């Protein structure tokens, strides 16, 4: 499934959502709805949210990402972030973002390996 700025597909028994644009609240709301709909009643091991195509994440965007992760977890699937570059991680730490309950890996391969 491909919509503007994101590709959602099944890979290695996981749902992989690859975001290829900068974030805003409208996009994150749409992504959450599409991702939850895509995952509903699927026999998958979990969800990987790949943010390697995102160049900046502010606190509002990060809160939107956390809502997506929480929603996926409520459906019974683990969710992993991947593709967060050093500048994004550094800025999130600087603004005091709360990473509690968030699992992240450096690469897509590492995230897929988590589910194997």
Secondary structure, DSSP 8 states (H G I E B T S, - for coil): -EETTEEEEEETTEEEEEE-S---HHHHHHHHHHHHHHHTT---SEEEEE-TT-----HHHHHHHHHHHHHHHHTT-EEEEE---HHHHHHHHHTT---TT-EEESSHHHHHHHH-
